[in-house]
Amino acid sequence: MKSSLIDIDALIAYANDLPALPQSTIRLAALVGAKQDNVAEVMEIVAFDPALTFKLIRAANSAMSGSSQPITTARDAVVRLGMAQVFGLAVANSVRPHMHKNIPEYGFSDGEFWRHSVAAAVATEVAQPWCGVAVPPEAFTAAMLHDIGKLIMARHLSTDVLELLQQARLEGHLTPLEAETKVLNVHHGELGGIIAQHWQFPERIVKGIVFHHNPEDGADPICDVVCMGNLAARKIEAGLANTKLDLWPDAGVLQRLVMTREGFEELCRVAVQRFEQVRTRYNVK
């Protein structure tokens, strides 16, 4: 039954009316899930996007790339970074104008939404040494976009609805996601999935966005990795504010990722260092 508090059809329509991403990014999205070698196709796309070429070469020459051999061509950058990372950088460049907005309804101001998104992506980027399962390469993009549904949701949250959500959390002892579902019949992860589908992203990225708060329902490691990245981002942000946040993935997430609490703590420490490296690349405050 549709809630009378918020027009879900209007939310979906607004999500589907978001400006399309650049054609180069959409074409890259079609190649992310492909199993065959598609470097030639990627190069054709990148060749007509000088700004993306510049960003790829700079990223390939970063300390995280793990090589002292300088990269000077787009082809070498694509080979070093891999398809998923190339796509992630293209998406970051495309969505940044949307995600620099303040979202006071969710407590984000002064670039905090973009900072949180980048921190989550960075956490997935460095996660593999502490995971006993393979980190899906699409996790970087899914983590960067995990909260994008909040951009749409916030536009439809009146003061009365915000008060009802707060009441549901406090009196019903609900998580923010549970409160959204109970009061609005939809949550921001689901809206984010609609946006990702609108942008023609691979289904696995859609799944990572939709289930980042309830990864057990996603039945895919990307859901657990993005969930972990979201929590790591919050710890990273707390550390940048010189505070300590006692926050951990739940036992199910740790078990499915074959990760320990100690591993998560170490991952967060490395992610902070990596986050500092990418501040200038993503124009993060």
DRENPA-536470 format. One record per residue: residue in one letter; x, y, z of N, C-alpha, C, CB in turn. Coordinates in steps of 0.02 Angstrom, whole numbers, padded with zeros to 5 digits, always signed. Glycine has a CB too. Example, Ala and Ser with C-alpha at 12.3 -4.5 7.8 and 13.67 -1.06 7.14 Angstrom:
! DRENPA-536470
A+00660-00284+00390+00615-00225+00390+00660-00165+00390+00565-00224+00452;S+00642-00112+00354+00684-00053+00357+00645+00002+00394+00704-00030+00286;
! end
This chain:
! DRENPA-536470
M+00042-00060+00000+00000+00000+00000+00044+00062+00000-00048+00001+00061;K+00029+00110-00042+00069+00170-00047+00056+00217+00012+00055+00207-00113;S+00109+00242+00041+00103+00287+00098+00072+00353+00075+00170+00299+00131;S+00030+00382+00118+00001+00447+00103+00049+00503+00120-00064+00456+00140;L+00104+00486+00154+00151+00537+00176+00198+00560+00120+00192+00512+00234;I+00208+00517+00072+00256+00532+00019+00234+00497-00044+00329+00510+00039;D+00241+00529-00100+00219+00502-00164+00276+00461-00194+00196+00558-00212;I+00273+00395-00186+00327+00352-00211+00333+00357-00287+00315+00280-00190;D+00277+00362-00321+00279+00369-00394+00317+00432-00414+00208+00370-00423;A+00309+00486-00375+00344+00548-00389+00419+00539-00377+00317+00605-00347;L+00437+00502-00324+00507+00489-00311+00540+00452-00370+00515+00448-00247;I+00506+00400-00393+00533+00360-00448+00537+00402-00512+00489+00298-00460;A+00486+00442-00524+00486+00484-00584+00544+00534-00580+00419+00522-00591;Y+00556+00562-00522+00610+00610-00514+00677+00576-00526+00608+00643-00445;A+00684+00515-00499+00746+00477-00508+00759+00464-00582+00744+00410-00470;N+00706+00448-00618+00712+00433-00690+00721+00495-00732+00652+00395-00713;D+00709+00554-00702+00717+00617-00739+00786+00649-00727+00663+00665-00719;L+00828+00616-00687+00895+00643-00676+00932+00647-00743+00934+00599-00626;P+00974+00697-00752+01011+00703-00815+01051+00640-00830+01059+00763-00812;A+01051+00620-00892+01088+00561-00913+01163+00574-00904+01073+00543-00987;L+01200+00521-00890+01272+00526-00885+01302+00534-00955+01302+00465-00849;P+01363+00559-00959+01395+00563-01024+01394+00497-01062+01467+00588-01017;Q+01390+00499-01127+01386+00438-01166+01446+00393-01155+01380+00455-01240;S+01504+00424-01143+01564+00383-01131+01556+00341-01069+01626+00427-01125;T+01526+00369-01016+01516+00332-00954+01465+00276-00964+01493+00379-00897;I+01412+00289-01000+01362+00238-01013+01391+00181-01054+01301+00268-01049;R+01433+00198-01103+01465+00146-01143+01513+00104-01101+01502+00177-01202;L+01548+00136-01055+01592+00099-01010+01552+00052-00965+01634+00147-00967;A+01493+00075-00943+01451+00034-00900+01433-00032-00934+01387+00072-00881;A+01422-00029-00999+01404-00089-01036+01461-00139-01040+01381-00070-01106;L+01522-00115-01028+01580-00159-01034+01604-00187-00966+01637-00123-01066;V+01579-00158-00911+01605-00177-00845+01596-00251-00831+01571-00136-00791;G+01536-00276-00845+01522-00345-00829+01544-00395-00881+01450-00353-00816;A+01573-00371-00936+01593-00416-00990+01652-00459-00969+01610-00377-01054;K+01652-00521-00989+01705-00568-00969+01766-00564-01016+01678-00639-00968;Q+01755-00545-01078+01809-00545-01126+01853-00483-01120+01781-00550-01197;D+01912-00488-01149+01959-00432-01150+01930-00376-01194+02030-00454-01176;N+01920-00318-01165+01889-00264-01204+01930-00200-01200+01818-00251-01179;V+01996-00206-01193+02039-00147-01188+02031-00103-01250+02112-00167-01179;A+02026-00133-01309+02021-00094-01370+01958-00051-01369+02021-00141-01431;E+01902-00080-01347+01839-00042-01344+01844+00013-01292+01781-00088-01328;V+01874-00002-01236+01883+00049-01184+01925+00106-01210+01914+00019-01120;M+01979+00089-01245+02023+00141-01271+01986+00186-01321+02083+00109-01304;E+01943+00157-01361+01904+00196-01408+01861+00248-01372+01861+00151-01452;I+01831+00227-01317+01789+00272-01278+01831+00327-01245+01751+00233-01224;V+01886+00306-01213+01928+00354-01177+01960+00405-01224+01983+00316-01139;A+01976+00383-01285+02011+00426-01332+01973+00490-01348+02025+00388-01397;F+01907+00487-01343+01865+00545-01359+01844+00584-01297+01804+00523-01398;D+01876+00570-01240+01861+00604-01178+01927+00626-01146+01820+00559-01129;P+01955+00683-01167+02020+00704-01142+02023+00713-01066+02040+00770-01175;A+01969+00738-01037+01969+00747-00964+01975+00680-00928+01904+00783-00942;L+01940+00629-00953+01944+00563-00923+02014+00533-00934+01891+00516-00952;T+02042+00543-00993+02110+00519-01006+02159+00548-00955+02132+00538-01077;F+02154+00612-00942+02199+00644-00893+02191+00613-00824+02184+00720-00890;K+02129+00603-00804+02116+00575-00737+02142+00503-00732+02041+00577-00721;L+02135+00464-00785+02158+00395-00784+02234+00392-00778+02136+00359-00847;I+02269+00434-00816+02342+00434-00812+02365+00455-00743+02372+00480-00866;R+02332+00505-00715+02351+00528-00648+02338+00473-00596+02313+00592-00630;A+02281+00439-00602+02265+00386-00555+02314+00328-00562+02193+00361-00566;A+02332+00311-00624+02378+00255-00635+02447+00270-00608+02383+00240-00710;N+02465+00333-00601+02530+00352-00574+02529+00366-00499+02556+00413-00610;S+02472+00353-00467+02467+00365-00395+02505+00311-00357+02393+00367-00373;A+02517+00325-00294+02554+00277-00252+02518+00211-00247+02566+00306-00183;M+02451+00212-00252+02411+00152-00243+02419+00103-00301+02338+00170-00235;S+02444+00126-00358+02448+00083-00417+02502+00030-00410+02460+00124-00478;G+02548+00041-00363+02596-00011-00347+02653-00020-00396+02561-00074-00341;S+02670+00031-00434+02726+00025-00481+02763+00091-00485+02701+00004-00551;S+02829+00086-00491+02870+00147-00497+02879+00167-00570+02938+00136-00465;Q+02856+00125-00617+02861+00140-00687+02808+00191-00707+02854+00076-00730;P+02827+00251-00729+02777+00302-00744+02733+00283-00804+02811+00369-00758;I+02670+00302-00799+02621+00290-00852+02613+00355-00891+02552+00265-00823;T+02618+00351-00956+02613+00412-00997+02559+00408-01050+02679+00427-01030;T+02528+00349-01060+02476+00342-01111+02412+00315-01080+02500+00295-01167;A+02357+00331-01112+02292+00308-01087+02287+00232-01090+02235+00339-01128;R+02315+00201-01143+02313+00128-01148+02347+00096-01088+02346+00105-01212;D+02406+00119-01070+02442+00090-01013+02403+00103-00948+02513+00119-01008;A+02371+00161-00944+02331+00175-00884+02273+00127-00877+02305+00248-00886;V+02239+00114-00932+02182+00067-00931+02205-00003-00911+02148+00065-01000;V+02261-00025-00938+02288-00091-00923+02306-00096-00849+02349-00107-00966;R+02337-00043-00822+02359-00046-00752+02299-00043-00704+02407+00013-00737;L+02251+00000-00719+02195+00011-00672+02143-00044-00676+02163+00077-00685;G+02130-00070-00736+02076-00119-00744+02010-00086-00760+02069-00160-00681;M+01967-00125-00792+01904-00099-00817+01861-00068-00762+01865-00153-00851;A+01854-00102-00706+01810-00079-00653+01833-00012-00624+01805-00130-00597;Q+01900-00004-00616+01925+00058-00588+01918+00115-00638+01998+00050-00568;V+01928+00100-00703+01917+00151-00754+01845+00175-00752+01935+00123-00824;F+01799+00128-00748+01729+00147-00745+01713+00187-00682+01685+00084-00747;G+01742+00166-00626+01731+00203-00563+01754+00275-00568+01767+00169-00507;L+01811+00287-00599+01836+00355-00607+01791+00395-00654+01908+00354-00633;A+01767+00363-00706+01721+00397-00752+01656+00417-00717+01705+00353-00813;V+01630+00372-00676+01570+00386-00638+01582+00443-00588+01545+00323-00601;A+01638+00440-00553+01654+00493-00505+01655+00561-00538+01721+00479-00471;N+01685+00564-00596+01689+00627-00632+01620+00651-00654+01734+00620-00693;S+01576+00603-00670+01510+00620-00696+01461+00642-00641+01481+00562-00733;V+01464+00609-00583+01414+00621-00531+01434+00674-00481+01398+00557-00495;R+01497+00695-00482+01522+00742-00432+01478+00804-00425+01592+00762-00448;P+01455+00836-00480+01413+00896-00472+01349+00882-00432+01394+00923-00540;H+01320+00822-00441+01259+00805-00403+01275+00797-00329+01227+00741-00431;M+01333+00767-00314+01347+00744-00246+01384+00795-00204+01386+00681-00249;H+01397+00854-00231+01425+00908-00191+01370+00947-00154+01466+00954-00234;K+01308+00929-00166+01252+00965-00135+01246+00949-00061+01187+00948-00171;N+01222+00998-00024+01207+00986+00047+01141+00948+00053+01204+01054+00086;I+01138+00903+00102+01076+00866+00115+01063+00870+00190+01081+00790+00091;P+01038+00927+00213+01027+00936+00286+00979+00885+00315+01003+01006+00300;E+00932+00860+00274+00884+00810+00298+00919+00747+00324+00835+00792+00243;Y+00978+00734+00298+01017+00676+00319+01081+00696+00355+01034+00632+00259;G+01085+00759+00374+01143+00782+00413+01205+00796+00373+01159+00732+00464;F+01200+00802+00307+01258+00816+00266+01260+00891+00247+01257+00772+00202;S+01317+00923+00260+01325+00992+00239+01398+01004+00218+01306+01041+00297;D+01408+01058+00181+01476+01080+00164+01518+01024+00132+01511+01106+00225;G+01490+00990+00083+01528+00939+00047+01533+00872+00082+01595+00964+00033;E+01499+00865+00139+01506+00803+00178+01478+00742+00142+01471+00811+00245;F+01427+00751+00101+01398+00694+00065+01449+00665+00015+01334+00716+00028;W+01481+00709-00022+01532+00687-00069+01591+00655-00033+01556+00746-00113;R+01612+00685+00022+01668+00658+00061+01652+00588+00087+01684+00705+00119;H+01592+00578+00112+01572+00512+00137+01572+00462+00080+01503+00515+00170;S+01548+00481+00022+01544+00436-00035+01613+00415-00058+01506+00468-00092;V+01659+00462-00062+01728+00447-00083+01762+00403-00031+01768+00511-00094;A+01751+00417+00033+01782+00377+00086+01759+00305+00083+01766+00407+00155;A+01695+00294+00070+01669+00226+00064+01700+00190+00005+01593+00227+00056;A+01708+00225-00051+01739+00194-00110+01811+00176-00096+01734+00241-00171;V+01847+00221-00063+01917+00209-00046+01924+00148-00001+01947+00271-00011;A+01879+00141+00046+01882+00083+00092+01876+00017+00054+01827+00088+00144;T+01832+00016+00004+01826-00046-00036+01888-00057-00079+01763-00044-00080;E+01919-00002-00100+01978-00006-00143+02037-00040-00107+01999+00063-00166;V+02043-00029-00042+02100-00056-00004+02083-00119+00034+02127-00004+00044;A+02022-00144+00027+01996-00196+00072+02024-00266+00062+01923-00200+00065;Q+02047-00282+00003+02062-00352-00013+02109-00387+00036+02091-00356-00081;P+02164-00356+00059+02209-00392+00104+02176-00417+00169+02266-00349+00122;W+02120-00388+00188+02088-00408+00251+02023-00448+00239+02072-00346+00292;C+02009-00464+00176+01951-00504+00159+01973-00574+00137+01909-00470+00103;G+01937-00624+00161+01951-00692+00141+01914-00713+00078+01935-00740+00196;V+01873-00667+00051+01839-00678-00012+01860-00624-00061+01761-00680-00003;A+01852-00636-00125+01872-00587-00175+01826-00526-00171+01871-00618-00245;V+01856-00467-00169+01817-00405-00170+01796-00391-00243+01859-00344-00141;P+01732-00389-00257+01710-00376-00326+01736-00310-00351+01633-00378-00331;P+01764-00307-00411+01791-00244-00436+01739-00189-00443+01825-00255-00502;E+01675-00209-00451+01621-00160-00456+01605-00126-00390+01559-00192-00484;A+01635-00150-00335+01619-00123-00269+01638-00050-00262+01653-00164-00215;F+01691-00029-00296+01713+00041-00292+01658+00088-00314+01776+00052-00335;T+01628+00073-00372+01574+00116-00397+01512+00111-00354+01557+00097-00469;A+01493+00050-00334+01434+00041-00292+01441+00078-00226+01421-00033-00279;A+01501+00076-00197+01512+00111-00133+01509+00186-00142+01580+00091-00103;M+01536+00211-00198+01533+00283-00210+01461+00307-00216+01572+00300-00272;L+01417+00265-00241+01348+00285-00254+01298+00256-00203+01327+00263-00323;H+01323+00227-00149+01278+00189-00105+01223+00232-00075+01318+00157-00049;D+01236+00297-00064+01186+00340-00032+01153+00388-00082+01219+00381+00023;I+01162+00376-00145+01136+00426-00194+01060+00432-00191+01158+00407-00264;G+01026+00380-00167+00953+00384-00159+00932+00439-00111+00926+00318-00136;K+00977+00458-00066+00961+00512-00018+00951+00578-00053+01016+00518+00035;L+00984+00587-00111+00975+00649-00149+00902+00658-00169+01020+00650-00210;I+00871+00603-00188+00802+00604-00211+00755+00606-00151+00786+00543-00255;M+00768+00563-00102+00725+00559-00043+00720+00626-00007+00751+00506+00005;A+00777+00660-00001+00779+00722+00038+00733+00776+00009+00850+00748+00042;R+00725+00776-00057+00683+00827-00089+00609+00819-00071+00691+00823-00164;H+00591+00762-00044+00521+00748-00029+00508+00740+00046+00499+00686-00066;L+00556+00758+00086+00548+00750+00159+00529+00817+00190+00613+00722+00191;S+00466+00825+00205+00443+00885+00239+00462+00881+00312+00367+00894+00232;T+00453+00937+00347+00468+00938+00419+00426+00886+00456+00455+01008+00448;D+00362+00880+00438+00318+00831+00470+00343+00759+00459+00247+00838+00445;V+00364+00744+00399+00388+00676+00384+00453+00663+00422+00399+00667+00308;L+00498+00712+00425+00560+00703+00462+00546+00689+00535+00604+00765+00455;E+00496+00723+00563+00478+00711+00633+00451+00641+00642+00427+00762+00656;L+00411+00616+00595+00384+00548+00599+00440+00496+00594+00332+00536+00544;L+00489+00509+00551+00546+00463+00546+00585+00461+00611+00592+00484+00488;Q+00596+00519+00640+00631+00522+00704+00591+00486+00758+00644+00594+00725;Q+00526+00495+00759+00483+00462+00808+00486+00386+00800+00411+00487+00802;A+00485+00364+00737+00488+00291+00724+00554+00262+00748+00479+00278+00648;R+00608+00299+00739+00673+00274+00761+00677+00269+00837+00729+00318+00735;L+00652+00322+00870+00659+00325+00943+00609+00279+00979+00650+00396+00967;E+00546+00284+00960+00494+00246+00996+00491+00174+00973+00426+00279+00986;G+00505+00162+00910+00503+00093+00885+00570+00058+00887+00478+00092+00815;H+00621+00095+00910+00689+00067+00914+00710+00039+00845+00693+00012+00968;L+00698+00078+00793+00712+00057+00725+00776+00089+00700+00654+00074+00679;T+00809+00055+00653+00865+00086+00619+00837+00138+00571+00908+00032+00582;P+00879+00185+00548+00855+00234+00498+00824+00201+00437+00912+00279+00477;L+00853+00146+00414+00826+00111+00356+00758+00082+00371+00874+00056+00332;E+00751+00051+00429+00687+00022+00449+00634+00076+00457+00694-00017+00515;A+00654+00134+00482+00606+00189+00490+00583+00214+00422+00637+00247+00530;E+00629+00220+00374+00609+00241+00307+00559+00192+00277+00671+00247+00262;T+00573+00127+00285+00529+00076+00256+00461+00077+00289+00561+00007+00263;K+00459+00085+00355+00396+00084+00392+00354+00146+00377+00409+00080+00468;V+00385+00204+00376+00348+00266+00368+00334+00282+00295+00386+00324+00400;L+00382+00266+00251+00377+00288+00181+00364+00232+00132+00440+00324+00162;N+00371+00170+00156+00363+00111+00112+00418+00105+00059+00296+00114+00078;V+00472+00141+00068+00529+00136+00023+00589+00164+00061+00517+00175-00045;H+00649+00139+00046+00708+00167+00079+00758+00192+00027+00741+00114+00125;H+00807+00230+00051+00852+00264+00005+00895+00217-00036+00897+00311+00044;G+00908+00156-00010+00945+00108-00050+00906+00086-00112+00962+00047-00008;E+00841+00076-00103+00799+00057-00160+00796+00113-00212+00729+00039-00137;L+00791+00175-00188+00791+00231-00235+00858+00237-00272+00775+00297-00198;G+00912+00225-00235+00978+00225-00267+00983+00173-00321+01032+00214-00216;G+00954+00115-00309+00954+00063-00360+00916+00084-00423+00924-00001-00333;I+00861+00121-00413+00823+00146-00470+00865+00195-00511+00757+00180-00446;I+00902+00238-00477+00945+00285-00511+00999+00249-00551+00977+00335-00462;A+01029+00198-00520+01082+00160-00554+01054+00124-00615+01114+00110-00506;Q+00993+00099-00610+00962+00067-00668+00948+00118-00723+00897+00031-00648;H+00926+00177-00702+00913+00231-00750+00976+00249-00788+00885+00293-00714;W+01033+00246-00754+01097+00261-00786+01127+00200-00822+01147+00286-00733;Q+01089+00146-00825+01109+00086-00862+01171+00053-00834+01120+00103-00935;F+01177+00053-00767+01233+00021-00735+01222-00055-00730+01244+00051-00665;P+01277-00093-00725+01271-00166-00718+01230-00185-00657+01340-00198-00714;E+01196-00241-00662+01151-00264-00609+01187-00273-00543+01117-00329-00630;R+01250-00294-00546+01286-00305-00483+01298-00241-00445+01353-00339-00497;I+01310-00186-00480+01317-00121-00448+01250-00100-00418+01343-00068-00497;V+01197-00111-00454+01129-00096-00428+01118-00133-00363+01075-00115-00480;K+01135-00197-00362+01124-00238-00302+01166-00212-00244+01142-00312-00317;G+01228-00193-00256+01270-00167-00202+01241-00104-00171+01339-00153-00227;I+01209-00062-00211+01178-00001-00186+01114-00016-00147+01161+00047-00244;V+01071-00058-00175+01007-00073-00144+01015-00105-00075+00966-00119-00190;F+01063-00150-00069+01069-00191-00008+01128-00171+00037+01076-00263-00027;H+01150-00107+00033+01208-00089+00072+01194-00086+00147+01235-00024+00049;H+01131-00082+00167+01114-00084+00238+01089-00153+00260+01061-00032+00253;N+01067-00194+00214+01043-00261+00231+01074-00311+00183+00966-00264+00227;P+01141-00318+00187+01177-00359+00138+01158-00433+00139+01251-00354+00150;E+01132-00456+00195+01111-00526+00198+01056-00542+00149+01089-00544+00269;D+01018-00491+00128+00964-00501+00080+00988-00498+00008+00910-00449+00091;G+01049-00475-00003+01074-00467-00071+01106-00529-00100+01124-00413-00072;A+01128-00574-00056+01158-00638-00078+01213-00628-00129+01104-00683-00108;D+01257-00579-00116+01313-00565-00161+01367-00530-00119+01291-00522-00223;P+01430-00549-00125+01483-00517-00086+01486-00442-00094+01549-00546-00104;I+01464-00416-00151+01468-00343-00160+01426-00307-00109+01445-00324-00231;C+01372-00337-00087+01328-00305-00037+01364-00299+00030+01263-00345-00029;D+01400-00352+00049+01438-00350+00112+01496-00301+00107+01464-00420+00130;V+01530-00299+00050+01587-00254+00042+01564-00181+00045+01623-00267-00025;V+01508-00165+00012+01484-00096+00014+01459-00077+00084+01427-00086-00038;C+01426-00124+00117+01405-00113+00187+01466-00098+00230+01367-00175+00215;M+01518-00138+00223+01579-00127+00261+01610-00060+00243+01629-00183+00247;G+01610-00042+00178+01638+00022+00157+01602+00081+00186+01637+00027+00082;N+01536+00076+00192+01496+00129+00222+01516+00140+00295+01421+00112+00217;L+01524+00086+00332+01544+00091+00403+01615+00117+00409+01537+00024+00438;A+01659+00093+00365+01728+00117+00367+01731+00192+00353+01771+00079+00315;A+01689+00216+00307+01687+00287+00291+01669+00328+00353+01638+00301+00234;R+01622+00303+00391+01602+00339+00451+01659+00342+00502+01541+00306+00483;K+01698+00288+00507+01756+00289+00552+01810+00336+00525+01784+00217+00561;I+01819+00336+00459+01868+00381+00429+01849+00454+00444+01872+00370+00352;E+01786+00471+00435+01762+00539+00447+01770+00558+00521+01689+00546+00426;A+01757+00511+00565+01766+00524+00637+01839+00538+00652+01740+00464+00679;G+01883+00499+00621+01954+00509+00631+01978+00577+00607+01993+00454+00597;L+01951+00598+00550+01969+00664+00523+01946+00720+00570+01939+00674+00454;A+01893+00706+00609+01868+00755+00657+01898+00745+00726+01792+00750+00661;N+01951+00703+00729+01987+00690+00791+01943+00659+00845+02018+00754+00818;T+01896+00617+00823+01854+00580+00870+01860+00506+00854+01780+00604+00868;K+01842+00465+00901+01845+00392+00892+01775+00365+00891+01888+00359+00949;L+01759+00324+00841+01693+00297+00833+01696+00221+00842+01662+00315+00764;D+01661+00196+00892+01660+00124+00906+01606+00092+00862+01646+00110+00982;L+01625+00077+00801+01577+00052+00751+01608-00005+00713+01555+00109+00703;W+01569-00060+00706+01595-00119+00673+01543-00150+00628+01619-00170+00725;P+01564-00184+00575+01516-00225+00537+01487-00278+00582+01549-00257+00474;D+01425-00298+00570+01396-00349+00613+01428-00417+00599+01319-00353+00604;A+01413-00465+00643+01446-00530+00639+01435-00565+00572+01422-00575+00696;G+01375-00557+00544+01360-00589+00480+01404-00562+00424+01288-00580+00463;V+01412-00496+00422+01454-00466+00370+01526-00490+00378+01451-00389+00375;L+01552-00488+00439+01621-00510+00451+01630-00583+00431+01641-00500+00524;Q+01581-00624+00448+01586-00695+00432+01585-00706+00357+01528-00734+00464;R+01541-00673+00321+01537-00683+00249+01598-00656+00213+01473-00650+00221;L+01628-00603+00239+01688-00576+00209+01752-00611+00234+01693-00502+00224;V+01744-00654+00282+01801-00688+00314+01850-00633+00338+01837-00738+00264;M+01824-00588+00378+01861-00531+00403+01856-00529+00479+01836-00464+00373;T+01909-00509+00512+01908-00501+00585+01897-00428+00603+01973-00528+00616;R+01880-00417+00666+01874-00348+00689+01941-00312+00684+01849-00346+00762;E+01994-00349+00700+02061-00320+00696+02078-00302+00624+02113-00370+00725;G+02056-00345+00578+02067-00331+00508+02029-00269+00486+02046-00390+00466;F+01967-00262+00509+01928-00202+00492+01961-00139+00519+01856-00208+00519;E+01987-00143+00579+02021-00085+00608+02082-00065+00568+02041-00099+00681;E+02121-00115+00547+02180-00102+00507+02161-00075+00439+02223-00165+00500;L+02109-00103+00410+02083-00078+00345+02066-00004+00350+02021-00119+00323;C+02032+00015+00404+02013+00086+00413+02075+00130+00419+01969+00094+00475;R+02126+00105+00453+02188+00145+00460+02220+00157+00392+02238+00108+00507;V+02223+00105+00350+02252+00113+00284+02207+00156+00240+02263+00044+00251;A+02142+00149+00248+02094+00187+00207+02100+00262+00221+02023+00164+00221;V+02115+00281+00283+02125+00352+00299+02183+00379+00259+02138+00361+00375;Q+02237+00341+00257+02296+00363+00219+02279+00370+00145+02354+00314+00229;R+02242+00320+00119+02223+00322+00049+02176+00380+00035+02190+00256+00029;F+02131+00393+00081+02084+00449+00073+02121+00515+00065+02035+00452+00133;E+02173+00524+00105+02212+00586+00101+02244+00592+00032+02266+00588+00156;Q+02264+00535+00003+02295+00537-00063+02247+00559-00118+02324+00468-00080;V+02183+00541-00111+02135+00555-00165+02097+00620-00155+02086+00497-00171;R+02111+00656-00102+02074+00718-00089+02077+00765-00149+02103+00753-00027;T+02137+00775-00176+02143+00822-00231+02113+00793-00295+02216+00840-00243;R+02119+00727-00305+02092+00697-00366+02018+00707-00371+02109+00623-00369;Y+01982+00698-00316+01909+00703-00316+01883+00770-00290+01880+00647-00275;N+01929+00817-00277+01909+00882-00251+01868+00874-00187+01870+00921-00304;V+01894+00835-00140+01859+00822-00078+01882+00871-00025+01870+00748-00054;K+01835+00902+00008+01852+00950+00060+01877+00915+00122+01791+00994+00078;
! end
